[in-house]
């Protein structure tokens, strides 16, 4: 369901709830945005800058930034001193209609790591569906190296081999925005879960609309589920548990 909002048409407020997740307890979720935000973290672990997708309406972006700036991270350490960093956080942003008729924005932290735009794998249509997880390394230059299959769930070894080959090729041709430590890009190990499933054309359209980056067109009868994309295993920027807010 899409909410048509004009600047100044409704009153928006951040739903401030202790913790990483601010869910709507006193209203109805009108729409959820799944997006990735670029975060600059200072040496004290505070979020100094938040970059949101340009497609997000400004009326939602401003309260979202205000909420995200309250998050705290454990900054990386170099030569015994904490330093600045840049990471990319997966975020769920809920537009909430509250009981009094006003609207609010609830922001939930999901995870953080490099920003990966995975190419849509080419998969053999005759092999059916299944799922797999591929490991890789996001290098400082944004390339992905060392792809390796770490888990899979397919009906046959032939299907597993065919899909693994397709995903490995896609990973090798994909690019990423690496995380930064003290202004310099660093390598991060990631795992990439992908589910191949049968889907209607409308399902494919919805999946593409929720993606953080544009994906190549997929056939209507099968769709690789790229939601969530990379899971960072050794990000230099670690989220801290909820604590006092400044």
C-alpha positions in Angstrom: 0.0 0.0 0.0 1.4 3.4 -1.0 1.0 6.5 1.1 0.7 9.7 -0.9 2.4 12.4 1.2 3.1 15.9 0.3 5.5 18.1 2.2 3.6 19.7 5.0 0.5 17.7 4.4 0.8 15.6 7.5 2.7 15.9 10.8 5.5 13.3 11.1 7.4 12.4 14.2 10.1 9.9 15.0 8.7 7.0 17.2 11.4 7.0 19.8 11.6 3.6 21.5 14.7 2.4 23.5 16.8 0.0 21.6 17.7 -0.7 18.0 14.1 -1.4 16.9 11.4 1.2 17.0 8.2 -0.7 16.1 4.8 0.8 15.9 3.0 -0.2 19.1 0.3 2.5 18.9 -0.7 2.6 15.2 -0.9 0.9 11.8 2.0 0.3 9.5 1.0 1.9 6.2 4.2 1.0 4.3 7.6 -0.5 5.0 10.7 0.6 3.1 13.7 -1.8 3.0 16.8 0.3 2.3 20.5 0.7 2.9 21.9 3.7 4.6 25.5 5.0 4.4 26.8 5.8 7.9 29.8 7.9 8.9 30.8 6.9 12.4 33.1 9.2 14.4 35.8 8.1 16.8 33.4 8.3 19.7 31.1 5.8 18.0 28.4 8.3 17.2 26.7 8.5 13.8 28.0 11.8 12.3 26.3 11.5 8.9 23.5 9.5 7.4 23.1 9.0 3.6 19.7 7.6 2.5 18.6 6.6 -1.0 17.6 9.7 -3.1 14.3 8.0 -3.9 13.1 8.2 -0.3 10.7 11.1 0.2 12.3 14.0 2.2 9.3 14.0 4.5 10.4 10.5 5.6 14.1 11.0 5.3 14.6 13.8 7.9 12.9 12.0 10.8 14.7 8.7 9.8 18.1 10.5 9.9 17.2 11.9 13.4 16.5 8.4 14.7 19.5 6.8 13.1 21.9 9.4 14.5 20.9 8.1 18.0 22.5 4.7 17.2 25.9 3.9 18.7 28.7 1.7 17.4 32.0 0.5 18.6 34.5 2.3 16.4 37.6 0.5 15.0 41.0 1.0 16.7 44.2 1.8 14.9 47.6 2.2 16.8 45.7 2.0 20.1 43.3 4.8 19.3 39.7 4.7 18.1 39.3 6.1 14.6 36.4 7.1 12.2 34.7 4.7 9.9 32.1 4.3 7.3 29.7 1.4 7.0 26.4 0.6 5.4 23.4 -0.4 7.4 20.3 -2.3 6.3 17.3 -0.5 7.7 13.6 -1.2 7.8 11.6 2.1 7.8 8.0 1.9 8.7 5.5 4.7 7.9 3.0 4.5 10.7 -0.5 6.0 11.0 -1.0 6.6 14.7 -4.3 6.3 16.6 -4.7 10.1 16.8 -4.5 10.4 12.9 -0.9 11.7 12.8 1.9 9.8 11.1 5.3 8.7 12.4 8.4 7.0 11.2 9.7 3.9 13.0 13.3 2.8 12.1 14.8 -0.6 12.7 18.5 -1.6 12.5 19.0 -5.0 10.7 22.7 -5.3 10.1 25.7 -3.5 8.7 28.6 -4.1 6.4 29.8 -3.3 2.9 27.2 -2.1 0.3 26.9 -4.9 -2.3 25.0 -4.7 -5.6 24.9 -8.3 -6.6 24.3 -9.1 -10.3 21.3 -11.2 -10.9 22.6 -14.8 -11.4 21.6 -16.6 -14.6 20.0 -19.9 -13.5 19.0 -23.0 -15.4 15.2 -22.8 -15.6 14.8 -26.6 -15.8 16.5 -27.2 -12.4 13.6 -25.8 -10.3 14.1 -23.9 -7.1 16.3 -24.1 -3.9 18.6 -21.9 -1.8 22.3 -21.5 -1.2 24.8 -19.3 0.7 28.0 -18.2 -1.0 31.0 -16.8 0.9 33.2 -14.1 -0.6 35.5 -11.2 0.3 34.8 -7.6 -0.5 38.1 -6.1 -1.4 39.2 -2.5 -0.8 38.9 -1.8 -4.5 35.2 -2.9 -4.5 35.7 -6.2 -6.2 34.5 -9.5 -4.8 36.9 -12.4 -4.6 37.2 -16.0 -3.3 33.6 -17.1 -3.8 32.9 -20.4 -2.1 29.7 -22.4 -1.5 29.1 -22.9 2.2 25.5 -24.1 2.4 22.8 -25.3 0.0 19.4 -26.8 -0.1 18.4 -28.3 -3.5 16.6 -31.4 -4.6 19.5 -32.9 -6.4 23.4 -32.6 -6.7 23.0 -31.6 -10.3 20.7 -28.6 -9.4 23.1 -27.6 -6.6 26.1 -27.6 -8.9 24.2 -25.6 -11.6 23.0 -22.9 -9.3 26.3 -22.7 -7.4 28.1 -22.1 -10.7 25.6 -19.4 -11.7 26.0 -17.6 -8.3 29.7 -17.8 -8.3 29.8 -16.2 -11.8 27.5 -13.4 -10.6 29.6 -12.8 -7.5 32.8 -12.5 -9.6 31.2 -9.9 -11.8 29.6 -7.9 -8.9 30.8 -4.7 -7.2 30.6 -3.3 -3.8 31.2 -0.2 -1.7 33.8 -1.3 0.8 33.8 -0.1 4.4 36.2 2.6 5.4 38.5 2.7 8.5 40.2 6.1 9.1 39.2 7.1 5.6 40.8 4.0 3.9 38.9 1.1 2.3 39.3 -2.3 4.0 38.4 -5.9 3.1 35.4 -7.5 4.7 34.3 -11.2 4.5 30.7 -11.7 3.7 28.2 -14.4 3.2 25.5 -14.0 0.5 22.2 -16.0 0.9 20.1 -16.5 -2.2 16.8 -18.3 -2.7 15.7 -19.4 -6.1 11.9 -19.8 -6.2 9.0 -19.8 -8.6 7.3 -16.5 -8.6 4.5 -14.7 -10.4 5.3 -11.5 -12.4 3.8 -9.4 -9.6 6.2 -11.0 -7.0 9.1 -10.3 -9.2 8.1 -6.6 -9.4 7.7 -6.3 -5.7 11.1 -7.8 -5.0 12.7 -5.5 -7.5 11.0 -2.5 -5.9 12.4 -3.4 -2.5 15.9 -3.8 -3.6 18.5 -1.3 -2.5 20.1 -1.1 -5.9 18.8 -1.7 -9.4 18.9 -5.4 -10.5 18.9 -6.7 -14.0 15.5 -8.0 -15.2 14.6 -11.5 -14.2 12.4 -14.0 -16.0 8.8 -14.0 -14.8 8.6 -17.7 -13.9 11.7 -17.8 -11.6 13.2 -15.2 -9.4 16.4 -15.1 -7.3 15.5 -13.6 -3.9 18.3 -11.1 -3.3 16.7 -9.4 -0.3 19.2 -8.9 2.5 22.2 -9.6 0.2 25.5 -9.7 2.0 26.0 -10.6 5.7 29.2 -9.1 7.0 31.3 -11.6 9.1 34.0 -9.3 10.3 32.9 -5.7 9.9 35.3 -3.3 11.6 32.2 -1.3 12.8 30.2 -3.2 15.5 26.8 -2.1 16.8 26.6 -1.5 20.5 23.6 -2.6 22.7 21.0 0.1 23.5 22.3 2.6 26.1 21.8 6.1 27.3 20.9 8.6 24.6 22.5 11.9 24.2 
